[in-house]
Amino acid sequence: MKVQTGQIWYVISDFWTSGDDNEIQGRSAKVKIKKGEKIEIRYPYKWHFRTEDNLYCHVEESVLIKNCLLFGVKNKNSKQSLADILLNSEYTPIN
């Protein structure tokens, strides 16, 4: 499976983000992504993604593939938040 920008993934098991570029209140921090969340791949380096609550994180591809299933692909023209993309069905589901 190839990870690409615009993909939406469903988290099947909890995992920690890489942490070194994530800042919460001015501090680098690892973030725990929990089972049941959906994330959207935003940038193609170290697989930067955003969560439904618009938190930007990154993780190695192997961690992503191990802990997530491909859920869908965002419509190319959508400029909405991930929560709105999911709510308004602005994506193509993957069966």
Order of alpha helices (4+ residues) and beta strands (2+ residues): beta-beta-beta-beta-beta-beta-beta-beta-alpha-beta-alpha-beta
